[in-house]
Each structure stands twice: as C-alpha cells, then as structure tokens.
C-alpha cells in the first residue's frame, strides 16, 4: 500500500513538472533573454520551481542559457532554442497587415553604436543620423515576417557576441545591441 501511494505521488509530481515546463517554455518564447529571477517574478514562481523547470528544459534541449555581462556583473539569460538562423529576426505578421509599407523590402539603419532601426519604408530622419543603411528583402510566412540582418550590420555591432533586444515601436522595429555574451552554459552555477 505504501509503495502504491509513493508511486501515485511521483506521478502527480511529474505531471506538475511537465505543466510547469510548458508554462515556462511559453514564457521564455514570449520574453526571450530574461534571467531566472525575472522569469520567476513574471510568473509569480519561487526559485525552486523555476530552477527545476529550467533544468528539465535544458536537458531536453528546448532552451539555452547565455551568460551576459551586464553592469559589471554576470547574468544568466534564458532563451528558447532557435530554429531560425542567428542573423534573422522574426516579426509578427500583424506588423505587415497594420502597415502596408511592409511589402517587399525593409530598410535597415545603423542609428548609433547600440541601435538598429528597421522600417518598411525609407525614413529620411533616420537616414540623416545613421552611419549606414541597407535595403533588404522581406520573407513572409503565414504568421511572421523574416528579416535577414545584413552582414555589414552583423559585423559592425558584433552581434555574434552581443545580447540584443528586438522591440516594435509603432510600424518600425528597433534592435538594441548591448552587453557581451561571455558563454553559453548547460546549467547556471
């Protein structure tokens, strides 16, 4: 009888873990690049629950942790395992339907040493202040727009080794590039 009860408890525990993993993975996809602490705050979870889910998702290869230097401190940031190439950004198709200027091409501007601006139309005010710009083709799928960041930008911003945050501002995209990625970890120490 005691063995049966412990088996039932183990099954319930595994189900709770799977449910937590699904919730956390969805949060990581929705908010890539948050720390464990930030994910815990966002979900209202305790450290142990976050830690357990991250450990399982890492072992399943569904997420990756990048160590970033932020304000002189090392921070472990959690990202979903990407299917898209590193030099490509995905944008919800709603951006294109809300603004017909997102047609065949996008205009990519090097606005300053940490910001890339992307628009579906030429932006004279951005062109005035940008170091350089490039016109790139847009690839559309059913539910997203794919934009390949030009190699010139990739090299200038050293994006292979930097943390970047993509945000949508009205009908434009801003990519903020900051913080050195020091390494990828299997599990945070």
Secondary structure, 3 states (H helix, E strand, C coil): CHHHHHHHHHHHHHHHHHHHHHHHHHHHHHCCCEEHHHHHHHHCCCHHHHHHHHHHHHHCCCEEEEEEEECCEEEEEEEECCCCCCCEEEEECHHHHHCCCCCCEEEEEEEECCEEEEECCCCHHHHHHCCCEEEEEEEECCCEEEEECCHHHHHHCCHHHEEEEEEEECCEEEEEEEEEEEEEECCCC
